[in-house]
Amino acid sequence: MRSVTGWASDGVLGWVDPVRPDGDRVMLDALLREAAAAGTWIGSHPDVIALIGTKEVLYTTRSLGWGADTHLYRSPGEFRHVFPARLAKDGMRVLKPSRGNGGLGVWKVTLGDGQGRTRTPGPATVVTVQHARVREETREELPLGQLMDRCTAAFIAYDGDGTLIDQAFARRLGHGIIRCYLVRDQVAGFARQYPPGLSPEERTARGLALEAEVSAETLMGLPSAKTMYPPDEPSFARLRGLVEREWVPGMQAIVGIETGSLPVLWDADFLFGPKTPEGQDSYLLCEINASSVTPFPPEAVPLLADATMQAVAAARARRLPERPDRRPGQHVHGQCAQPISATYCSGVSLYSGTESGLLNGRSKTHRPFW
């Protein structure tokens, strides 16, 4: 990327999968940190992603209203020593590597009938496991020790800096997931995902009430199809209020991030928790995505464009005093001599996909994102 931009760009806005079969973001993140140190604005800074865009945020923010029964393992030894007793207590747990997407490395583990309060299992005890990436209710029975061997990959990732999250299984998974999209600290839209056969239309066709609870024993992972909604969708009004007024400010206070440093576009996935005493839904944070956020609702585009242009303008204002050789109105490579507009800005580099999939926005014909 440096050979393409020469760090002359005012901003880098991109979404790249955190982990892929062909590698991870380690090299890319180093380049982005170098660019940031040179004064380039980064839409999702790697240090911010490390704080809120990995599964560890489920543990660090577990005290907030979106929290669930969550534990963090920093080593294979700790995992082997502690996890069996927690599985025995609950009967069903979900294991998630700290970094990943698309259900990669995520396992639902069931002991016995899944109701818990049983004897602590040993390595030879057979458990039922289901991988989130295989979204076809495919289950496998194997010794607990063998599963724990598989999970050691989570600790090896990212140059041995990986961790493993252990979270209670959300037993209302039959109602699907709500994805909340944000530009900085402002909700920009929502998406809904449902298990197969349990969308509102499919429930109606089956004569199943929309609020009817469905056993989630065989569910793990959801189809990728999403239904998008604007930020003012009435059915999400309460969730929006909780996110904007309580949970995002609470997260910022816990991890120490100012609003201006939040990713310019990110999302939070919520599962349905138990009903409150008043009969309202509760919501449990499933994960935060800050590395690779696509697709997103069309209503997010103007907010994203405005936030990006403001950040780029601020970055340019900081950089230009360092160019005493620049004459008024002179076009500098990688910068716009004219005011920033929503239709033309040569100062922002856009990229997506993998590290090699760089798209450099330097003309009016670059891939539009606003």
Backbone torsions as a table, in degrees:
resi	resn	phi	psi	omega
1	MET	NA	-35.4	-178.5
2	ARG	-64.1	-37.9	179.7
3	SER	-66.0	-23.7	-179.9
4	VAL	-84.4	-44.2	-173.7
5	THR	-99.0	-26.1	-175.9
6	GLY	60.8	19.9	-176.6
7	TRP	59.7	18.5	177.7
8	ALA	-81.6	-14.8	179.7
9	SER	-68.8	146.9	176.9
10	ASP	-80.6	-23.5	-177.7
11	GLY	-154.3	154.5	175.2
12	VAL	-127.7	118.2	179.7
13	LEU	-120.1	114.8	-175.9
14	GLY	-155.8	160.0	177.3
15	TRP	-132.0	118.2	-176.0
16	VAL	-132.4	132.3	178.3
17	ASP	-54.1	136.5	-179.1
18	PRO	-69.1	-35.5	179.9
19	VAL	-139.6	132.3	176.8
20	ARG	-132.9	163.9	178.4
21	PRO	-57.4	-25.8	-178.1
22	ASP	-98.3	10.6	176.1
23	GLY	144.0	-169.4	-179.4
24	ASP	-132.7	-165.0	-172.4
25	ARG	-95.3	10.1	-171.9
26	VAL	-56.1	-49.8	-178.9
27	MET	-67.6	-42.5	179.4
28	LEU	-62.2	-43.6	-178.8
29	ASP	-61.3	-37.1	177.0
30	ALA	-62.5	-40.5	178.2
31	LEU	-66.3	-40.7	-179.8
32	LEU	-65.7	-38.5	177.1
33	ARG	-64.3	-38.8	178.2
34	GLU	-65.0	-41.3	178.7
35	ALA	-64.1	-42.2	179.4
36	ALA	-62.3	-39.8	179.0
37	ALA	-64.4	-25.9	178.8
38	ALA	-86.2	1.3	176.6
39	GLY	102.8	2.9	179.0
40	THR	-81.1	134.6	176.0
41	TRP	-76.1	134.7	179.8
42	ILE	-114.2	123.0	-176.2
43	GLY	-59.0	-39.3	175.0
44	SER	-134.5	95.7	-175.7
45	HIS	-68.1	137.8	-178.8
46	PRO	-55.8	-34.7	179.9
47	ASP	-69.0	-32.6	176.8
48	VAL	-73.1	-40.4	176.2
49	ILE	-58.4	-40.2	-179.9
50	ALA	-63.1	-28.5	-178.2
51	LEU	-84.5	-39.7	-174.8
52	ILE	-123.0	-16.0	-173.9
53	GLY	-98.0	13.0	173.3
54	THR	-118.0	167.7	-177.5
55	LYS	-66.0	-15.6	179.2
56	GLU	-61.9	-22.5	178.4
57	VAL	-63.2	-25.1	176.2
58	LEU	-63.1	-33.1	179.6
59	TYR	-83.9	-46.1	-175.5
60	THR	-66.9	-26.8	-178.2
61	THR	-109.7	20.2	-175.3
62	ARG	-63.7	-17.9	179.8
63	SER	-78.7	-12.5	178.6
64	LEU	-76.1	169.6	-178.8
65	GLY	-62.7	-18.4	179.1
66	TRP	-89.1	-0.7	-172.9
67	GLY	-77.7	157.8	176.7
68	ALA	-132.3	-177.1	176.2
69	ASP	-70.0	102.5	-170.3
70	THR	-132.5	139.1	179.1
71	HIS	-132.8	157.7	-177.1
72	LEU	-126.0	129.9	175.7
73	TYR	-110.9	128.4	-178.7
74	ARG	-101.5	-6.5	-179.1
75	SER	-151.2	155.3	176.4
76	PRO	-59.9	-35.8	-179.8
77	GLY	-63.1	-45.0	177.9
78	GLU	-62.0	-42.1	-179.8
79	PHE	-60.5	-48.1	-178.1
80	ARG	-65.5	-32.0	-176.5
81	HIS	-78.2	-37.3	-169.0
82	VAL	-100.8	-37.6	-170.7
83	PHE	-59.6	-43.2	-176.0
84	PRO	-55.0	-40.2	-179.6
85	ALA	-67.6	-37.2	178.5
86	ARG	-68.0	-38.0	176.9
87	LEU	-64.6	-40.2	179.7
88	ALA	-63.5	-36.5	-178.6
89	LYS	-67.7	-44.8	-172.9
90	ASP	-98.4	-26.6	-178.7
91	GLY	85.1	-26.1	-179.9
92	MET	-143.1	126.6	176.2
93	ARG	-136.8	160.6	177.3
94	VAL	-121.3	128.8	179.5
95	LEU	-106.8	130.9	-176.4
96	LYS	-134.4	126.7	171.5
97	PRO	-65.6	150.7	-175.2
98	SER	-63.0	-29.0	179.7
99	ARG	-124.9	140.2	179.3
100	GLY	151.8	172.0	179.5
101	ASN	-153.0	165.3	176.9
102	GLY	65.6	22.5	179.4
103	GLY	81.6	6.7	-178.0
104	LEU	-62.6	121.0	176.5
105	GLY	78.3	8.5	-177.8
106	VAL	-96.6	127.1	-177.5
107	TRP	-125.3	136.3	165.9
108	LYS	-96.7	128.2	-176.0
109	VAL	-117.4	125.9	-179.5
110	THR	-120.4	130.2	177.1
111	LEU	-107.7	123.0	179.3
112	GLY	61.2	-129.4	-179.1
113	ASP	-85.6	2.7	176.7
114	GLY	81.4	4.9	-176.5
115	GLN	-93.0	-12.5	175.0
116	GLY	82.2	-170.1	-179.6
117	ARG	58.2	46.2	178.2
118	THR	-118.9	177.5	178.6
119	ARG	-66.8	143.6	-179.9
120	THR	-60.8	125.1	-177.0
121	PRO	-75.9	153.1	173.5
122	GLY	-100.7	178.4	-178.3
123	PRO	-58.2	-28.1	-177.6
124	ALA	-88.4	-8.1	-179.7
125	THR	-65.7	131.1	-178.1
126	VAL	-81.0	130.6	176.7
127	VAL	-122.9	161.4	176.0
128	THR	-102.2	128.2	-177.2
129	VAL	-124.0	151.8	-180.0
130	GLN	-142.3	127.8	-177.6
131	HIS	-91.8	134.3	-176.3
132	ALA	-67.2	-22.9	-178.3
133	ARG	-76.7	-21.7	177.8
134	VAL	-98.1	95.6	-171.0
135	ARG	-94.1	50.0	-177.4
136	GLU	-131.6	28.1	179.8
137	GLU	56.3	29.1	178.0
138	THR	-82.9	123.4	-179.0
139	ARG	-120.3	156.6	-176.5
140	GLU	-136.8	141.0	175.1
141	GLU	-107.2	130.9	-179.1
142	LEU	-158.7	161.7	178.7
143	PRO	-63.2	143.3	-179.4
144	LEU	-57.2	-38.9	179.7
145	GLY	-60.8	-36.6	178.6
146	GLN	-67.4	-40.3	176.2
147	LEU	-62.1	-41.7	-178.6
148	MET	-65.6	-32.5	174.2
149	ASP	-62.2	-42.0	179.5
150	ARG	-61.8	-37.2	-174.2
151	CYS	-74.4	-11.1	179.6
152	THR	-63.6	-19.7	178.1
153	ALA	-59.8	-29.0	-179.4
154	ALA	-63.1	-32.1	-177.8
155	PHE	-82.2	-20.1	-178.7
156	ILE	-83.2	-27.2	-175.1
157	ALA	-60.0	158.3	178.3
158	TYR	52.0	55.7	176.7
159	ASP	56.2	37.7	177.0
160	GLY	80.6	10.2	-177.4
161	ASP	-98.5	9.0	-176.7
162	GLY	-77.0	157.1	176.9
163	THR	-133.7	173.9	-178.3
164	LEU	-129.0	130.8	178.9
165	ILE	-99.8	137.3	178.8
166	ASP	-120.3	115.2	-172.0
167	GLN	-129.9	146.1	176.0
168	ALA	-62.1	142.5	178.5
169	PHE	-73.5	132.2	178.5
170	ALA	-80.2	105.9	-171.4
171	ARG	-78.3	-1.9	173.9
172	ARG	-103.1	28.8	-179.4
173	LEU	-60.5	-19.7	178.8
174	GLY	-61.2	-15.7	177.0
175	HIS	-92.4	0.0	174.8
176	GLY	85.0	-160.5	-175.3
177	ILE	-126.3	146.2	169.7
178	ILE	-111.1	123.4	174.9
179	ARG	-101.5	126.8	-179.2
180	CYS	-108.4	118.3	-179.6
181	TYR	-94.3	138.0	-179.2
182	LEU	-131.7	142.9	166.2
183	VAL	-108.3	110.7	-169.9
184	ARG	57.3	-116.7	-178.4
185	ASP	-107.2	15.6	-176.7
186	GLN	-111.9	127.4	177.6
187	VAL	-65.1	129.6	-175.7
188	ALA	-115.6	1.1	179.8
189	GLY	154.6	176.0	-178.7
190	PHE	-138.4	164.0	170.7
191	ALA	-142.2	151.0	177.0
192	ARG	-121.4	137.5	173.4
193	GLN	-127.4	141.7	-176.7
194	TYR	-127.3	151.4	171.7
195	PRO	-64.8	157.9	178.8
196	PRO	-55.8	130.2	177.0
197	GLY	81.1	4.4	-174.7
198	LEU	-124.6	17.9	171.7
199	SER	-69.9	162.2	179.2
200	PRO	-53.4	-41.7	-179.5
201	GLU	-66.3	-40.6	-179.3
202	GLU	-71.2	-36.1	175.5
203	ARG	-61.7	-44.9	-179.7
204	THR	-61.1	-44.1	-179.8
205	ALA	-62.8	-29.7	-179.3
206	ARG	-89.9	-3.4	-177.2
207	GLY	74.0	24.9	-178.6
208	LEU	-102.3	125.4	-178.9
209	ALA	-59.8	146.2	-177.6
210	LEU	-60.5	-34.4	-177.6
211	GLU	-93.8	1.2	-177.9
212	ALA	-63.9	135.2	177.7
213	GLU	-79.5	138.8	-178.7
214	VAL	-122.4	137.6	178.7
215	SER	-57.9	132.4	-179.1
216	ALA	-105.8	15.2	-175.1
217	GLU	-58.3	-35.3	-177.2
218	THR	-100.0	0.9	-176.4
219	LEU	-90.8	139.4	173.4
220	MET	-166.9	118.5	-175.0
221	GLY	81.5	148.6	-177.9
222	LEU	-127.3	153.1	174.8
223	PRO	-57.0	152.1	-174.9
224	SER	-78.1	-13.0	-178.8
225	ALA	-61.6	135.8	-176.6
226	LYS	-129.1	144.8	170.4
227	THR	-106.3	120.0	-174.7
228	MET	-88.5	147.5	178.3
229	TYR	-136.5	150.9	176.6
230	PRO	-72.8	166.6	-177.4
231	PRO	-66.1	-23.3	-178.3
232	ASP	-95.2	18.1	176.8
233	GLU	-58.1	121.6	-174.4
234	PRO	-56.7	-36.2	-175.7
235	SER	-67.7	-15.0	179.5
236	PHE	-110.0	12.1	-174.3
237	ALA	-61.1	-43.7	-179.1
238	ARG	-65.8	-43.5	178.3
239	LEU	-61.8	-42.3	179.6
240	ARG	-59.4	-43.9	179.3
241	GLY	-61.5	-42.4	178.7
242	LEU	-63.4	-42.9	-178.6
243	VAL	-64.8	-51.0	-173.3
244	GLU	-74.8	-37.4	-172.2
245	ARG	-94.4	-25.9	-175.2
246	GLU	-120.1	-55.6	-166.2
247	TRP	-76.6	-43.9	178.4
248	VAL	-66.3	-47.3	175.2
249	PRO	-59.2	-37.8	177.8
250	GLY	-64.6	-42.0	177.0
251	MET	-62.1	-44.4	179.6
252	GLN	-58.2	-41.8	-179.4
253	ALA	-66.2	-38.4	-177.9
254	ILE	-69.3	-46.4	-174.9
255	VAL	-92.6	-11.7	176.2
256	GLY	79.1	49.3	179.5
257	ILE	-119.6	127.7	174.2
258	GLU	-76.8	158.4	-177.4
259	THR	-58.1	-40.5	-178.9
260	GLY	-66.0	-15.3	179.2
261	SER	-97.9	-6.3	176.1
262	LEU	-63.0	151.9	176.6
263	PRO	-55.2	144.6	-179.3
264	VAL	-67.4	-26.0	174.1
265	LEU	-146.4	126.3	177.7
266	TRP	-153.0	171.6	178.4
267	ASP	-144.1	156.8	178.0
268	ALA	-126.5	129.6	179.3
269	ASP	-96.6	132.7	-179.3
270	PHE	-121.9	133.8	170.2
271	LEU	-98.0	161.8	178.4
272	PHE	-84.8	125.1	175.2
273	GLY	-92.6	-171.5	179.6
274	PRO	-61.9	153.3	174.5
275	LYS	-64.9	144.7	175.8
276	THR	-75.9	166.0	176.4
277	PRO	-55.7	-26.2	179.0
278	GLU	-84.5	0.1	179.0
279	GLY	86.5	9.4	178.6
280	GLN	-89.0	156.4	175.1
281	ASP	-71.0	144.4	166.0
282	SER	-106.8	163.1	-173.8
283	TYR	-130.5	137.4	-179.4
284	LEU	-117.5	129.5	178.4
285	LEU	-67.8	126.4	178.9
286	CYS	-96.5	-43.2	176.0
287	GLU	-172.2	163.1	172.4
288	ILE	-118.2	131.7	177.7
289	ASN	-108.2	119.0	176.9
290	ALA	-128.3	-10.3	-178.9
291	SER	-87.6	-43.1	-174.3
292	SER	-137.6	98.5	-174.6
293	VAL	-117.6	92.4	178.1
294	THR	-166.2	138.0	0.3
295	PRO	-78.0	176.4	176.1
296	PHE	-146.6	161.3	-174.4
297	PRO	-63.5	146.6	179.9
298	PRO	-61.5	-27.7	179.2
299	GLU	-65.4	-17.6	179.2
300	ALA	-77.4	-19.3	-172.1
301	VAL	-61.9	-49.8	179.5
302	PRO	-60.8	-40.3	177.9
303	LEU	-63.8	-41.8	179.0
304	LEU	-63.4	-44.0	179.8
305	ALA	-63.0	-46.1	-179.2
306	ASP	-62.2	-46.2	-179.0
307	ALA	-63.5	-39.3	179.4
308	THR	-65.7	-46.0	-178.4
309	MET	-64.4	-38.2	177.2
310	GLN	-64.5	-42.6	179.7
311	ALA	-66.6	-40.2	179.1
312	VAL	-65.8	-41.7	178.3
313	ALA	-61.6	-40.7	178.5
314	ALA	-66.3	-40.6	178.0
315	ALA	-63.9	-40.5	179.0
316	ARG	-64.6	-41.4	-179.7
317	ALA	-62.0	-33.8	178.2
318	ARG	-75.3	-30.4	-174.8
319	ARG	-84.9	-35.7	-172.7
320	LEU	-61.0	-37.1	177.4
321	PRO	-60.2	-18.7	178.6
322	GLU	-82.1	0.4	-178.3
323	ARG	-117.3	72.7	-178.7
324	PRO	-66.7	-15.8	-179.9
325	ASP	-81.1	-7.2	-176.2
326	ARG	-84.2	125.8	178.5
327	ARG	-86.3	151.9	177.5
328	PRO	-53.6	130.2	178.3
329	GLY	83.0	-5.0	-178.2
330	GLN	-75.8	133.0	177.5
331	HIS	-82.4	125.1	178.8
332	VAL	-106.0	140.5	-178.8
333	HIS	-52.8	125.4	178.2
334	GLY	84.6	5.7	179.4
335	GLN	-134.0	162.5	178.1
336	CYS	-102.4	124.3	174.3
337	ALA	-74.3	-27.3	-179.5
338	GLN	-89.6	165.0	178.2
339	PRO	-59.4	150.6	179.1
340	ILE	-66.7	137.2	175.4
341	SER	-134.0	168.7	-178.8
342	ALA	-75.5	-9.7	-176.5
343	THR	-109.8	-12.9	-177.6
344	TYR	-152.5	119.5	170.9
345	CYS	-154.8	111.5	-179.3
346	SER	-84.6	1.3	-176.1
347	GLY	-92.7	2.8	-178.4
348	VAL	-117.3	128.3	174.9
349	SER	-96.6	128.6	-179.6
350	LEU	-111.1	137.8	175.6
351	TYR	-150.8	158.2	178.9
352	SER	-155.6	164.7	175.7
353	GLY	86.3	-109.9	-178.6
354	THR	-110.8	175.1	-178.6
355	GLU	-60.8	-30.2	-179.1
356	SER	-82.6	-11.4	-176.7
357	GLY	-89.6	59.1	-175.7
358	LEU	-85.8	129.4	174.2
359	LEU	-114.8	116.4	-176.6
360	ASN	-101.1	114.7	-176.1
361	GLY	-82.8	94.6	-176.8
362	ARG	-130.1	21.8	177.1
363	SER	-154.6	170.1	179.8
364	LYS	-70.1	-9.2	-177.6
365	THR	-103.8	10.4	179.7
366	HIS	-67.8	162.0	-176.4
367	ARG	-56.3	121.3	-175.9
368	PRO	-73.9	141.9	171.3
369	PHE	-128.4	5.9	173.7
370	TRP	-137.3	NA	NA
